[in-house]
Amino acid sequence: MEDGPAHEGDLARALAEFDSLRRPRCQAIARQARLIARVGADLGGGWRQGLRNATFRLIPASRLVVMARGAVEWTPPDPLTHA
């Protein structure tokens, strides 16, 4: 890639497209992380942990896989091509 003002627009356009492709996925992962934190690290001790653990044991493993699939089975979009 050459440097200079003529190519800065290409870079800005490419970064904007990259951001528009990745942002929805990143936001979904961040929402899921906040939820996990509420029932995980931020839960506190005592009876809450026991209740959480008992509840998680009731969730079928296949459902947990479906919930995690969006983060672990993502395929990145095709690279940008220049005309």
C-alpha positions in Angstrom: 0.0 0.0 0.0 1.3 3.4 -0.9 1.4 6.3 1.5 -0.1 9.7 0.8 -3.3 11.7 0.6 -4.7 9.7 -2.4 -4.7 6.5 -0.3 -5.9 7.9 3.0 -9.5 7.9 1.7 -9.2 4.2 0.8 -8.0 3.5 4.3 -10.7 5.5 5.9 -13.3 3.8 3.7 -11.9 0.3 4.5 -11.8 1.0 8.3 -15.4 2.3 8.2 -16.5 -0.9 6.4 -14.5 -3.1 8.7 -16.2 -1.3 11.7 -19.6 -1.7 10.2 -19.0 -5.4 9.7 -17.6 -6.2 13.2 -19.6 -3.7 15.4 -22.9 -5.7 15.7 -21.0 -8.9 16.6 -18.8 -7.1 19.1 -21.8 -5.4 20.7 -23.6 -8.7 21.0 -20.5 -10.3 22.7 -20.3 -7.3 25.1 -24.0 -7.7 26.0 -23.5 -11.4 26.6 -20.4 -10.7 28.7 -22.3 -8.2 30.9 -25.0 -10.8 31.5 -22.5 -13.5 32.3 -20.8 -11.1 34.8 -24.1 -10.5 36.5 -24.6 -14.2 37.2 -20.9 -14.9 37.6 -18.3 -12.6 39.1 -20.7 -9.9 40.2 -23.1 -12.3 41.8 -21.6 -12.3 45.3 -21.2 -15.3 47.6 -23.4 -17.4 49.7 -26.8 -18.8 48.6 -26.7 -16.9 45.3 -23.9 -19.1 44.0 -25.6 -22.2 45.0 -28.8 -21.1 43.2 -26.9 -20.1 40.1 -25.1 -23.5 40.0 -28.3 -25.4 40.5 -30.0 -23.4 37.7 -27.1 -24.0 35.3 -27.3 -27.7 35.9 -30.9 -27.6 34.7 -29.9 -26.0 31.4 -29.3 -28.6 28.6 -25.8 -28.6 27.3 -27.2 -28.2 23.8 -28.8 -24.9 24.8 -25.5 -23.6 26.2 -23.8 -24.5 22.9 -26.4 -22.5 21.0 -25.9 -19.5 23.3 -22.1 -19.6 22.7 -22.2 -20.3 19.0 -22.4 -16.7 17.9 -19.0 -16.0 19.5 -17.1 -19.1 18.7 -18.4 -20.0 15.2 -18.0 -16.7 13.6 -16.5 -16.5 10.1 -14.9 -13.2 9.2 -16.2 -11.5 6.0 -14.2 -11.7 2.8 -11.3 -9.2 2.6 -12.0 -5.9 0.9 -10.8 -5.8 -2.6 -9.8 -2.7 -4.5 -11.1 -2.1 -8.0 
